Amino acid sequence: MKKEDIIKVGISIGDLNGIGSEIILKTFEDPRTLELCTPVVFASSRVMSFIKKHFSSQIKLHEVNNLSQISSGKVNVFNVWKEAVNVNFGKEDSKIGEYAIKSLQSAVKALKQDAIDVLVTAPINKHNIQSDDFKFPGHTNYLEQELEGNSLMFMVSEGLRVGLLTDHVPVKDVPESITKELIVQKISTVSKSLKQDFAISKPKIAVLAINPHAGDNGVIGNEDDAVLKPTLEQLRKEGNLVYGPYSADSFFGSKTYKSFDAIIASYHDQGLIPFKTITFGSGVNYTAGLNKIRTSPDHGTAYEIAGKGVADENSFKNAVFKAIEIYRCRKNHLFYAKNPLEKSSN
């Protein structure tokens, strides 16, 4: 692989008191990963040296004070701050939350400037990141503000892809949040992502009902009949391969999901509980719909095991590999969209 083809993977450090730093080190201890990408950790060499020593890691870190100094074949650490940070594994700390946001903001700035190609975010604590300057329920909402496009939480693995109509919304607010406009937008985002990011030319998409048993003809709520069903029918008439609404309780257990390229759930737990049950430890959270690529592991800070050296890095490693895969797929899609004759001539 040519040096210029190696993808620069920016990594926000997440909550330093959680398992993020450990799974980052474990992912890049295998030197073969450096043949696929050039990692850039947005934190400080001082704190990463402390973490490396704590976990007795043999990984070599390359300190960077300017993004022009990024070096391939090395684990780069960009100094977002220089001062010492008091790391207490397993403890929720608002000060640590401030450093998580500093890392994220610096990484996103680099992403917007094309100093890095993709972004992989280590887990944050959604409570301790809140401040007067940062009032977002998570990464996805912040990224939608900073980047171009309409974001969608897209949980992906080798055999399952789950998108959400509503993500971090209280259950009581879900029915009124689901409008015709939202349904059309989210399905359009998923369809476009499947085509450009996963090379699926004619994606088949299943949509899960809002209410149990799709409302049972109005006996258990009328939202499916009033909003979801007519919108899906309209989309089908326009040529979209969109099916449903399906009753969510039996959809995954019956393996029906295997007949579709993606599933769109009406709300957070309806989609994420089965996704994590089926794929836990290997799934990836991908923010679809934006002009830049961001992935993350499918788990949180895991304070209960932080600092003990027992965290499983597979989901984070998969997030790195998936970001690389999507970047290449999207690059090919854009190339052939601009040069349609190239594909037929090869």
C-alpha contacts under 8 A as a table, 3 or more apart, distances in Angstrom:
res1	aa1	res2	aa2	distance
1	M	5	D	6.53
1	M	6	I	7.21
2	K	5	D	5.25
2	K	6	I	6.92
3	K	6	I	5.58
3	K	72	S	7.57
4	E	7	I	7.89
6	I	35	E	7.54
6	I	36	L	6.15
6	I	37	C	5.12
6	I	38	T	6.59
6	I	72	S	7.80
7	I	36	L	7.15
7	I	37	C	4.80
7	I	38	T	6.07
7	I	116	I	7.85
7	I	117	D	6.18
7	I	118	V	7.83
7	I	324	I	6.89
8	K	37	C	5.80
8	K	38	T	4.70
8	K	39	P	5.95
8	K	40	V	7.11
8	K	115	A	7.96
8	K	116	I	4.99
8	K	117	D	5.18
8	K	118	V	6.74
9	V	37	C	6.49
9	V	38	T	5.90
9	V	39	P	4.76
9	V	40	V	6.02
9	V	116	I	6.06
9	V	117	D	6.07
9	V	118	V	5.20
9	V	119	L	5.91
9	V	120	V	6.98
9	V	320	V	7.48
9	V	324	I	7.97
10	G	39	P	6.00
10	G	40	V	4.75
10	G	41	V	6.08
10	G	42	F	7.20
10	G	107	A	6.34
10	G	111	L	7.64
10	G	116	I	5.77
10	G	117	D	7.33
10	G	118	V	6.05
10	G	119	L	4.76
10	G	120	V	6.17
11	I	39	P	7.08
11	I	40	V	5.90
11	I	41	V	4.71
11	I	42	F	5.98
11	I	107	A	6.99
11	I	119	L	5.83
11	I	120	V	4.89
11	I	121	T	5.60
11	I	122	A	7.13
12	S	41	V	6.18
12	S	42	F	5.26
12	S	43	A	7.32
12	S	100	A	7.46
12	S	103	S	5.32
12	S	104	L	5.18
12	S	107	A	6.16
12	S	119	L	7.61
12	S	120	V	6.63
12	S	121	T	4.91
12	S	122	A	5.95
13	I	16	L	6.87
13	I	20	G	6.44
13	I	21	S	6.38
13	I	41	V	6.69
13	I	42	F	6.18
13	I	43	A	6.15
13	I	100	A	6.34
13	I	103	S	6.22
13	I	104	L	7.56
13	I	121	T	6.88
13	I	122	A	5.50
13	I	123	P	7.90
14	G	18	G	7.93
14	G	20	G	6.07
14	G	21	S	7.79
14	G	100	A	4.79
14	G	101	I	7.75
14	G	103	S	7.40
14	G	104	L	7.60
14	G	121	T	6.64
14	G	122	A	4.60
14	G	123	P	5.02
14	G	124	I	4.81
15	D	18	G	5.35
15	D	19	I	7.77
15	D	20	G	6.63
15	D	96	I	6.39
15	D	97	G	6.33
15	D	99	Y	7.78
15	D	100	A	5.47
15	D	122	A	7.52
15	D	123	P	6.32
15	D	124	I	4.89
15	D	125	N	6.47
15	D	301	T	6.77
16	L	19	I	7.42
16	L	20	G	6.75
16	L	21	S	6.52
16	L	87	V	6.47
16	L	89	F	7.42
16	L	96	I	6.44
16	L	100	A	7.30
17	N	87	V	5.90
17	N	88	N	5.54
17	N	89	F	4.15
17	N	90	G	5.48
17	N	91	K	6.06
17	N	92	E	7.15
17	N	93	D	7.96
17	N	96	I	7.25
17	N	301	T	7.88
17	N	303	Y	7.09
17	N	306	A	6.82
17	N	307	G	7.86
18	G	21	S	7.52
18	G	89	F	6.04
18	G	90	G	5.97
18	G	91	K	7.93
18	G	123	P	7.71
18	G	301	T	4.54
18	G	302	A	5.95
18	G	303	Y	5.15
18	G	306	A	5.08
18	G	307	G	7.50
19	I	22	E	5.32
19	I	23	I	6.33
19	I	123	P	7.89
19	I	301	T	5.64
19	I	302	A	6.21
19	I	303	Y	7.07
19	I	305	I	7.42
19	I	306	A	4.88
19	I	307	G	6.86
19	I	311	A	6.57
20	G	23	I	5.43
20	G	24	I	6.22
20	G	122	A	5.11
20	G	123	P	6.01
20	G	301	T	6.76
21	S	24	I	5.10
21	S	25	L	6.33
21	S	48	M	7.84
21	S	51	I	7.16
21	S	122	A	7.74
22	E	25	L	5.29
22	E	26	K	6.24
22	E	51	I	7.62
22	E	55	F	7.50
22	E	307	G	7.56
22	E	309	G	7.07
22	E	311	A	7.14
23	I	26	K	4.99
23	I	27	T	5.98
23	I	311	A	6.65
23	I	312	D	6.85
23	I	313	E	4.64
23	I	316	F	6.73
24	I	27	T	5.23
24	I	28	F	6.58
24	I	122	A	7.99
24	I	313	E	7.43
24	I	316	F	7.40
25	L	28	F	5.49
25	L	29	E	6.07
25	L	52	K	7.50
25	L	57	S	7.33
25	L	59	I	7.16
26	K	29	E	5.23
26	K	30	D	7.56
26	K	313	E	6.39
27	T	30	D	6.62
27	T	33	T	7.71
27	T	313	E	6.22
27	T	314	N	7.81
27	T	316	F	7.40
27	T	317	K	5.59
28	F	31	P	6.49
28	F	33	T	6.09
28	F	34	L	7.24
28	F	59	I	7.51
28	F	75	V	7.40
29	E	57	S	7.85
29	E	58	Q	7.43
29	E	59	I	5.61
30	D	33	T	5.99
30	D	34	L	7.95
31	P	34	L	5.53
31	P	35	E	7.38
32	R	35	E	5.33
32	R	36	L	7.22
33	T	36	L	5.36
33	T	37	C	6.50
34	L	37	C	5.21
34	L	38	T	5.94
34	L	39	P	7.62
34	L	72	S	7.59
34	L	73	G	5.29
34	L	74	K	6.82
34	L	75	V	7.88
35	E	38	T	7.91
35	E	73	G	6.87
37	C	72	S	7.74
37	C	73	G	7.99
37	C	324	I	7.80
38	T	71	S	7.38
38	T	72	S	5.22
38	T	73	G	6.34
38	T	74	K	6.69
38	T	75	V	6.90
38	T	76	N	7.71
39	P	74	K	7.34
39	P	75	V	5.42
39	P	76	N	6.01
40	V	70	I	7.48
40	V	75	V	6.41
40	V	76	N	4.64
40	V	77	V	5.62
40	V	78	F	6.57
41	V	75	V	7.59
41	V	76	N	6.10
41	V	77	V	4.70
41	V	78	F	6.00
42	F	77	V	6.07
42	F	78	F	5.04
42	F	79	N	6.62
42	F	80	V	6.16
42	F	103	S	5.29
42	F	104	L	7.63
42	F	106	S	7.02
42	F	107	A	6.22
43	A	47	V	7.33
43	A	48	M	7.40
43	A	77	V	6.61
43	A	78	F	6.13
43	A	79	N	5.62
43	A	80	V	5.30
43	A	81	W	6.81
43	A	103	S	5.76
44	S	47	V	5.51
44	S	48	M	6.22
44	S	77	V	6.35
44	S	78	F	6.19
44	S	79	N	4.23
44	S	80	V	5.86
44	S	81	W	5.79
44	S	82	K	6.27
45	S	48	M	5.05
45	S	49	S	5.88
45	S	61	L	7.73
45	S	63	E	5.92
45	S	77	V	5.89
45	S	78	F	7.32
45	S	79	N	6.29
46	R	49	S	5.28
46	R	50	F	6.48
46	R	82	K	7.17
46	R	83	E	7.92
46	R	84	A	6.91
47	V	50	F	5.08
47	V	51	I	6.30
47	V	84	A	6.91
47	V	85	V	6.60
48	M	51	I	5.00
48	M	52	K	5.95
48	M	77	V	7.89
49	S	52	K	4.99
49	S	53	K	6.14
50	F	53	K	5.20
50	F	54	H	6.18
51	I	54	H	4.97
51	I	55	F	6.32
52	K	55	F	5.42
52	K	56	S	5.95
52	K	57	S	5.10
52	K	58	Q	7.60
52	K	59	I	7.55
53	K	56	S	4.87
53	K	57	S	6.38
54	H	57	S	7.80
54	H	307	G	7.90
55	F	307	G	7.74
55	F	309	G	6.43
60	K	74	K	7.34
60	K	75	V	6.77
61	L	74	K	6.90
61	L	75	V	5.23
61	L	76	N	5.97
61	L	77	V	6.64
62	H	71	S	7.86
62	H	74	K	6.34
62	H	75	V	5.83
62	H	76	N	4.59
62	H	77	V	5.90
63	E	76	N	5.99
63	E	77	V	5.06
63	E	78	F	6.30
63	E	79	N	7.30
64	V	67	L	6.74
64	V	69	Q	5.90
64	V	70	I	6.52
64	V	76	N	6.43
64	V	77	V	5.67
64	V	78	F	4.62
64	V	79	N	6.24
65	N	69	Q	7.27
65	N	78	F	5.83
65	N	79	N	5.57
66	N	69	Q	5.56
66	N	70	I	7.70
66	N	78	F	7.32
67	L	70	I	5.62
67	L	78	F	7.27
67	L	115	A	6.65
68	S	115	A	7.92
70	I	76	N	6.37
71	S	74	K	6.06
71	S	76	N	6.92
79	N	82	K	6.50
80	V	102	K	7.16
80	V	103	S	6.51
80	V	106	S	6.88
87	V	96	I	7.75
88	N	91	K	5.87
89	F	303	Y	6.95
89	F	306	A	5.38
89	F	307	G	5.35
90	G	302	A	7.73
90	G	303	Y	4.05
90	G	304	E	5.93
90	G	305	I	7.14
90	G	306	A	5.33
90	G	307	G	7.30
91	K	303	Y	6.75
92	E	96	I	7.84
92	E	125	N	7.88
92	E	128	N	7.03
93	D	96	I	5.28
93	D	97	G	6.42
93	D	128	N	6.38
94	S	97	G	4.81
94	S	98	E	6.46
94	S	128	N	4.64
94	S	129	I	6.67
95	K	98	E	5.12
95	K	99	Y	6.80
95	K	128	N	7.88
96	I	99	Y	5.20
96	I	100	A	6.37
96	I	128	N	7.70
97	G	100	A	5.01
97	G	101	I	6.43
97	G	124	I	7.63
97	G	125	N	7.16
97	G	128	N	4.99
97	G	129	I	4.45
97	G	130	Q	7.79
98	E	101	I	5.26
98	E	102	K	6.26
98	E	128	N	7.84
98	E	129	I	6.12
99	Y	102	K	4.89
99	Y	103	S	6.13
100	A	103	S	5.25
100	A	104	L	6.28
100	A	124	I	6.89
100	A	129	I	7.27
101	I	104	L	4.92
101	I	105	Q	5.96
101	I	129	I	6.68
102	K	105	Q	5.27
102	K	106	S	6.13
103	S	106	S	5.27
103	S	107	A	6.12
104	L	107	A	5.13
104	L	108	V	6.09
104	L	121	T	7.69
105	Q	108	V	5.19
105	Q	109	K	6.15
106	S	109	K	5.13
106	S	110	A	6.34
107	A	110	A	5.11
107	A	111	L	6.17
107	A	119	L	7.33
108	V	111	L	4.86
108	V	112	K	6.16
108	V	119	L	7.59
108	V	143	L	7.92
108	V	146	E	7.77
109	K	112	K	5.18
109	K	113	Q	6.30
110	A	113	Q	5.04
110	A	114	D	6.17
110	A	115	A	5.10
110	A	116	I	6.00
111	L	114	D	5.07
111	L	115	A	6.00
111	L	116	I	5.19
111	L	117	D	6.41
111	L	118	V	6.74
111	L	119	L	7.05
111	L	292	K	7.54
112	K	115	A	7.72
112	K	147	L	7.51
112	K	292	K	7.96
113	Q	116	I	7.74
114	D	117	D	6.08
116	I	119	L	7.56
117	D	293	I	7.82
117	D	327	Y	7.85
118	V	292	K	6.81
118	V	293	I	5.15
118	V	294	R	6.05
118	V	323	A	6.46
118	V	324	I	7.51
118	V	327	Y	7.35
119	L	293	I	6.22
119	L	294	R	4.63
119	L	295	T	6.51
119	L	323	A	7.55
120	V	294	R	5.57
120	V	295	T	4.91
120	V	296	S	5.35
120	V	319	A	6.80
120	V	320	V	6.41
120	V	323	A	7.40
121	T	294	R	7.39
121	T	295	T	6.50
121	T	296	S	5.04
121	T	297	P	7.80
122	A	296	S	6.28
122	A	297	P	7.12
122	A	316	F	7.67
123	P	296	S	7.50
123	P	297	P	7.43
123	P	299	H	7.15
123	P	300	G	5.15
123	P	301	T	5.29
124	I	129	I	7.61
124	I	138	G	8.00
124	I	300	G	6.85
124	I	301	T	6.19
125	N	128	N	5.74
125	N	129	I	6.47
125	N	300	G	7.52
125	N	301	T	6.61
126	K	129	I	5.76
126	K	130	Q	7.13
126	K	137	P	6.07
126	K	138	G	6.02
127	H	130	Q	5.91
129	I	134	F	7.08
130	Q	133	D	7.92
130	Q	134	F	5.56
130	Q	135	K	5.43
130	Q	136	F	7.17
131	S	134	F	5.02
131	S	135	K	6.13
132	D	135	K	6.76
136	F	139	H	7.52
136	F	141	N	6.12
136	F	142	Y	6.09
137	P	141	N	6.93
137	P	168	H	7.01
138	G	141	N	6.07
138	G	142	Y	6.81
139	H	142	Y	5.34
139	H	143	L	6.08
140	T	143	L	5.20
140	T	144	E	6.24
140	T	151	S	6.77
140	T	152	L	7.59
140	T	153	M	7.08
140	T	287	T	6.56
141	N	144	E	5.19
141	N	145	Q	6.56
141	N	151	S	7.58
142	Y	145	Q	5.24
142	Y	146	E	6.40
143	L	146	E	5.03
143	L	147	L	5.74
143	L	151	S	7.77
144	E	147	L	5.41
144	E	148	E	6.79
144	E	149	G	6.84
144	E	150	N	6.45
144	E	151	S	5.58
144	E	290	L	7.22
145	Q	148	E	7.76
147	L	290	L	6.51
147	L	291	N	6.67
147	L	292	K	7.15
148	E	290	L	5.52
148	E	291	N	5.45
148	E	292	K	7.90
149	G	289	G	5.71
149	G	290	L	4.51
149	G	291	N	6.28
150	N	189	T	7.44
150	N	289	G	5.23
150	N	290	L	6.06
151	S	287	T	6.12
151	S	288	A	5.72
151	S	289	G	4.83
151	S	290	L	5.77
152	L	163	G	6.88
152	L	164	L	6.90
152	L	186	K	7.02
152	L	189	T	7.28
152	L	190	V	7.86
152	L	287	T	5.58
152	L	288	A	5.11
152	L	289	G	6.05
153	M	163	G	5.82
153	M	164	L	6.17
153	M	167	D	7.09
153	M	285	N	6.82
153	M	286	Y	6.22
153	M	287	T	5.09
153	M	288	A	6.45
154	F	161	R	6.81
154	F	162	V	5.64
154	F	163	G	4.42
154	F	164	L	7.01
154	F	285	N	5.92
154	F	286	Y	5.03
154	F	287	T	5.89
154	F	288	A	6.12
155	M	161	R	5.58
155	M	162	V	5.04
155	M	163	G	6.28
155	M	272	L	7.79
155	M	275	F	7.50
155	M	283	G	6.85
155	M	284	V	5.68
155	M	285	N	4.58
155	M	286	Y	5.93
155	M	298	D	7.78
156	V	159	G	7.98
156	V	160	L	5.90
156	V	161	R	4.34
156	V	162	V	6.43
156	V	283	G	5.86
156	V	284	V	5.29
156	V	285	N	6.40
156	V	286	Y	6.91
157	S	160	L	5.27
157	S	161	R	6.27
157	S	279	T	7.02
157	S	282	S	6.91
157	S	283	G	4.95
157	S	284	V	6.31
159	G	258	K	7.36
160	L	257	Y	7.47
160	L	258	K	7.39
160	L	261	D	7.55
160	L	262	A	6.91
160	L	275	F	7.51
161	R	261	D	6.89
161	R	262	A	4.81
161	R	263	I	6.24
162	V	262	A	5.77
162	V	263	I	4.81
162	V	264	I	5.70
162	V	265	A	7.00
162	V	271	G	6.37
162	V	272	L	7.70
162	V	275	F	7.13
163	G	190	V	7.17
163	G	262	A	7.28
163	G	263	I	6.14
163	G	264	I	4.59
163	G	265	A	6.21
163	G	271	G	7.40
164	L	167	D	6.00
164	L	186	K	7.70
164	L	264	I	5.30
164	L	265	A	4.90
164	L	266	S	5.93
164	L	267	Y	5.98
164	L	268	H	6.50
164	L	271	G	6.95
165	L	178	I	7.11
165	L	182	L	7.17
165	L	183	I	6.65
165	L	186	K	6.22
165	L	264	I	6.67
165	L	265	A	6.17
165	L	266	S	4.97
165	L	267	Y	6.11
166	T	169	V	6.33
166	T	174	V	6.94
166	T	177	S	7.41
166	T	178	I	7.45
166	T	266	S	6.18
166	T	267	Y	4.95
166	T	268	H	6.47
167	D	267	Y	5.95
167	D	268	H	4.90
168	H	268	H	6.69
169	V	173	D	6.55
169	V	174	V	6.53
169	V	267	Y	7.76
169	V	268	H	7.72
170	P	173	D	5.45
170	P	174	V	6.66
171	V	174	V	5.26
171	V	267	Y	7.57
172	K	175	P	7.39
173	D	176	E	5.89
173	D	177	S	6.22
174	V	177	S	5.09
174	V	178	I	6.46
174	V	266	S	7.81
174	V	267	Y	6.77
175	P	178	I	5.53
175	P	210	I	7.12
175	P	223	E	6.79
176	E	179	T	7.17
178	I	182	L	6.13
178	I	183	I	6.82
178	I	227	V	7.92
178	I	266	S	7.86
179	T	182	L	5.15
179	T	183	I	6.25
179	T	227	V	6.70
180	K	183	I	5.21
180	K	184	V	6.24
180	K	227	V	6.25
180	K	228	L	7.25
180	K	231	T	6.09
181	E	184	V	5.28
181	E	185	Q	6.12
182	L	185	Q	5.08
182	L	186	K	6.08
183	I	186	K	5.35
183	I	187	I	6.09
183	I	228	L	7.61
183	I	231	T	7.42
184	V	187	I	5.36
184	V	188	S	5.98
184	V	231	T	7.52
184	V	235	L	7.81
185	Q	188	S	5.13
185	Q	189	T	6.15
186	K	189	T	5.00
186	K	190	V	6.19
187	I	190	V	5.13
187	I	191	S	6.02
187	I	264	I	7.74
188	S	191	S	5.12
188	S	192	K	6.07
189	T	192	K	5.24
189	T	193	S	6.10
189	T	288	A	7.15
189	T	289	G	5.47
190	V	193	S	5.09
190	V	194	L	6.11
190	V	262	A	7.78
190	V	288	A	7.31
190	V	289	G	7.54
191	S	194	L	5.22
191	S	195	K	6.40
191	S	203	P	6.40
191	S	205	I	7.81
192	K	195	K	5.21
192	K	196	Q	6.16
192	K	197	D	7.98
192	K	289	G	7.80
193	S	196	Q	5.30
193	S	197	D	5.11
193	S	198	F	6.88
193	S	288	A	6.35
193	S	289	G	6.63
194	L	197	D	5.60
194	L	198	F	4.91
194	L	199	A	6.35
194	L	200	I	5.51
194	L	201	S	7.71
194	L	203	P	6.54
194	L	261	D	7.83
195	K	198	F	5.82
195	K	199	A	4.88
195	K	200	I	4.73
195	K	201	S	5.33
195	K	202	K	7.44
195	K	203	P	7.23
196	Q	199	A	5.65
196	Q	200	I	7.64
196	Q	329	C	6.70
196	Q	330	R	5.15
196	Q	333	H	5.48
196	Q	334	L	7.69
197	D	326	I	5.08
197	D	327	Y	7.40
197	D	329	C	5.43
197	D	330	R	4.99
197	D	333	H	7.83
198	F	326	I	6.71
198	F	329	C	6.46
198	F	330	R	7.88
199	A	329	C	6.71
199	A	333	H	7.54
200	I	203	P	5.77
202	K	241	L	7.63
203	P	241	L	6.69
203	P	260	F	7.78
203	P	261	D	5.85
203	P	262	A	7.76
204	K	241	L	5.02
204	K	242	V	6.09
204	K	243	Y	7.79
204	K	260	F	5.22
204	K	261	D	5.31
204	K	262	A	6.81
205	I	241	L	6.27
205	I	242	V	4.82
205	I	243	Y	6.21
205	I	260	F	5.72
205	I	261	D	5.98
205	I	262	A	5.05
205	I	263	I	5.70
205	I	264	I	7.31
206	A	242	V	5.87
206	A	243	Y	4.82
206	A	244	G	5.81
206	A	245	P	7.34
206	A	246	Y	7.50
206	A	257	Y	7.82
206	A	260	F	6.45
206	A	262	A	6.46
206	A	263	I	4.74
206	A	264	I	6.19
207	V	242	V	7.35
207	V	243	Y	6.19
207	V	244	G	5.14
207	V	245	P	5.11
207	V	246	Y	6.30
207	V	263	I	5.77
207	V	264	I	4.75
207	V	265	A	6.13
207	V	266	S	7.71
208	L	244	G	6.51
208	L	245	P	4.94
208	L	246	Y	4.70
208	L	247	S	6.16
208	L	248	A	5.64
208	L	263	I	7.38
208	L	264	I	6.21
208	L	265	A	5.05
208	L	266	S	6.17
209	A	212	P	7.12
209	A	213	H	7.36
209	A	214	A	4.93
209	A	215	G	7.90
209	A	224	D	6.40
209	A	228	L	7.62
209	A	244	G	7.41
209	A	245	P	4.68
209	A	246	Y	5.39
209	A	247	S	5.62
209	A	248	A	6.48
209	A	265	A	7.52
209	A	266	S	6.57
210	I	214	A	6.48
210	I	215	G	7.73
210	I	223	E	6.98
210	I	224	D	6.13
210	I	266	S	5.55
210	I	267	Y	7.84
211	N	214	A	5.11
211	N	215	G	5.10
211	N	220	I	6.66
211	N	221	G	6.48
211	N	223	E	7.53
211	N	224	D	6.98
211	N	247	S	7.92
212	P	215	G	5.78
212	P	216	D	7.66
212	P	220	I	6.90
212	P	247	S	6.28
212	P	248	A	7.14
212	P	249	D	7.51
213	H	216	D	5.50
213	H	220	I	7.90
213	H	246	Y	7.64
213	H	247	S	4.72
213	H	248	A	7.46
213	H	249	D	7.91
214	A	217	N	7.52
214	A	220	I	7.91
214	A	224	D	5.95
214	A	225	D	7.99
214	A	245	P	6.58
214	A	246	Y	6.67
214	A	247	S	5.50
215	G	218	G	5.18
215	G	219	V	6.00
215	G	220	I	4.43
215	G	221	G	5.07
215	G	222	N	6.10
215	G	223	E	7.46
215	G	224	D	6.25
215	G	225	D	7.48
216	D	219	V	5.30
216	D	220	I	5.91
216	D	221	G	7.89
217	N	220	I	7.61
217	N	222	N	7.33
217	N	225	D	7.08
218	G	221	G	5.08
218	G	222	N	4.63
218	G	225	D	7.15
219	V	222	N	7.57
221	G	224	D	7.51
222	N	225	D	5.40
222	N	226	A	5.94
223	E	226	A	5.09
223	E	227	V	5.62
223	E	228	L	6.83
224	D	227	V	5.59
224	D	228	L	4.72
224	D	229	K	5.77
224	D	245	P	7.56
225	D	228	L	6.33
225	D	229	K	5.46
225	D	230	P	7.15
226	A	229	K	6.98
226	A	230	P	7.01
227	V	230	P	6.00
227	V	231	T	6.25
228	L	231	T	5.36
228	L	232	L	6.21
228	L	245	P	7.15
229	K	232	L	5.27
229	K	233	E	6.15
229	K	244	G	7.50
229	K	245	P	6.59
230	P	233	E	4.97
230	P	234	Q	6.17
231	T	234	Q	5.14
231	T	235	L	6.31
232	L	235	L	5.04
232	L	236	R	6.18
232	L	242	V	6.67
232	L	243	Y	7.13
232	L	244	G	7.35
232	L	245	P	8.00
233	E	236	R	5.12
233	E	237	K	6.31
234	Q	237	K	5.14
234	Q	238	E	6.43
235	L	238	E	5.06
235	L	239	G	6.68
235	L	240	N	5.62
235	L	242	V	7.08
236	R	239	G	5.16
236	R	240	N	4.82
236	R	241	L	6.20
236	R	242	V	6.07
236	R	243	Y	7.94
237	K	240	N	7.24
243	Y	246	Y	7.96
246	Y	251	F	6.93
247	S	250	S	6.56
247	S	251	F	6.47
248	A	251	F	5.19
248	A	252	F	7.44
248	A	270	Q	7.31
249	D	252	F	7.39
249	D	253	G	7.79
250	S	253	G	5.34
250	S	254	S	5.84
251	F	254	S	5.66
251	F	255	K	6.63
251	F	256	T	5.52
251	F	257	Y	6.56
252	F	255	K	5.08
252	F	256	T	6.08
252	F	257	Y	5.89
252	F	274	P	6.94
253	G	256	T	7.69
255	K	258	K	5.78
256	T	259	S	5.82
256	T	260	F	7.84
257	Y	260	F	5.66
257	Y	262	A	7.82
257	Y	263	I	7.06
258	K	261	D	7.70
260	F	263	I	6.98
264	I	271	G	7.49
265	A	268	H	7.33
265	A	270	Q	6.04
265	A	271	G	5.03
266	S	270	Q	6.86
266	S	271	G	7.57
267	Y	270	Q	5.57
267	Y	271	G	6.68
268	H	271	G	5.71
268	H	272	L	5.99
269	D	272	L	4.94
269	D	273	I	5.33
270	Q	273	I	6.22
270	Q	274	P	7.31
271	G	274	P	6.04
271	G	275	F	6.24
272	L	275	F	4.87
272	L	276	K	5.86
273	I	276	K	5.44
273	I	277	T	6.05
274	P	277	T	4.95
274	P	278	I	6.08
275	F	278	I	5.35
275	F	279	T	5.97
275	F	280	F	7.46
275	F	283	G	7.98
276	K	279	T	5.09
276	K	280	F	4.46
276	K	281	G	7.94
276	K	283	G	7.22
276	K	298	D	7.65
277	T	280	F	5.75
279	T	282	S	5.64
279	T	283	G	5.47
280	F	283	G	6.00
280	F	298	D	7.43
281	G	298	D	7.31
281	G	299	H	7.92
281	G	312	D	7.51
281	G	314	N	6.26
281	G	315	S	5.21
282	S	298	D	7.72
282	S	314	N	5.96
282	S	315	S	4.54
282	S	318	N	6.60
283	G	297	P	6.80
283	G	298	D	5.63
283	G	315	S	5.85
283	G	318	N	7.35
283	G	319	A	7.92
284	V	295	T	6.68
284	V	296	S	5.92
284	V	297	P	5.03
284	V	298	D	5.21
284	V	315	S	6.35
284	V	316	F	7.67
284	V	318	N	6.67
284	V	319	A	5.38
284	V	322	K	7.67
285	N	295	T	5.49
285	N	296	S	5.10
285	N	297	P	5.94
285	N	298	D	5.57
285	N	319	A	7.46
286	Y	293	I	7.86
286	Y	294	R	6.04
286	Y	295	T	4.41
286	Y	296	S	6.60
287	T	290	L	7.20
287	T	293	I	7.06
287	T	294	R	5.68
287	T	295	T	6.32
288	A	293	I	7.57
290	L	293	I	7.01
293	I	323	A	6.61
293	I	326	I	7.63
293	I	327	Y	6.97
294	R	323	A	6.73
295	T	319	A	5.53
295	T	320	V	7.32
295	T	322	K	7.48
295	T	323	A	6.04
296	S	316	F	6.45
296	S	319	A	5.35
296	S	320	V	7.88
297	P	300	G	7.95
297	P	315	S	4.87
297	P	316	F	4.65
297	P	318	N	7.54
297	P	319	A	5.73
298	D	315	S	6.49
299	H	302	A	7.74
299	H	315	S	7.92
301	T	306	A	7.76
302	A	305	I	5.92
302	A	306	A	6.21
303	Y	306	A	4.93
305	I	308	K	5.75
305	I	309	G	7.84
305	I	310	V	6.92
305	I	311	A	6.88
306	A	309	G	7.36
306	A	311	A	7.38
308	K	311	A	7.64
312	D	315	S	7.54
313	E	316	F	5.38
313	E	317	K	6.01
314	N	317	K	4.98
314	N	318	N	5.97
315	S	318	N	5.02
315	S	319	A	6.15
316	F	319	A	4.89
316	F	320	V	6.41
317	K	320	V	5.16
317	K	321	F	6.34
318	N	321	F	5.01
318	N	322	K	5.83
319	A	322	K	5.06
319	A	323	A	6.09
320	V	323	A	5.27
320	V	324	I	6.44
321	F	324	I	5.15
321	F	325	E	6.15
322	K	325	E	4.93
322	K	326	I	6.01
323	A	326	I	5.23
323	A	327	Y	6.06
324	I	327	Y	5.13
324	I	328	R	6.31
325	E	328	R	5.32
325	E	329	C	6.13
326	I	329	C	4.98
326	I	330	R	5.92
327	Y	330	R	5.26
327	Y	331	K	6.09
328	R	331	K	5.04
328	R	332	N	6.22
329	C	332	N	5.19
329	C	333	H	6.17
330	R	333	H	4.95
330	R	334	L	6.15
331	K	334	L	5.26
331	K	335	F	6.19
332	N	335	F	5.02
332	N	336	Y	6.21
333	H	336	Y	5.36
333	H	337	A	6.02
334	L	337	A	5.01
334	L	338	K	6.27
335	F	338	K	5.33
335	F	339	N	6.00
336	Y	339	N	4.71
336	Y	340	P	5.00
336	Y	341	L	7.77
336	Y	342	E	6.70
336	Y	343	K	6.56
337	A	340	P	5.65
339	N	342	E	5.65
339	N	343	K	7.81
340	P	343	K	6.10
340	P	344	S	7.39
341	L	344	S	5.37
341	L	345	S	6.24
342	E	345	S	5.26
342	E	346	N	6.41
343	K	346	N	5.46
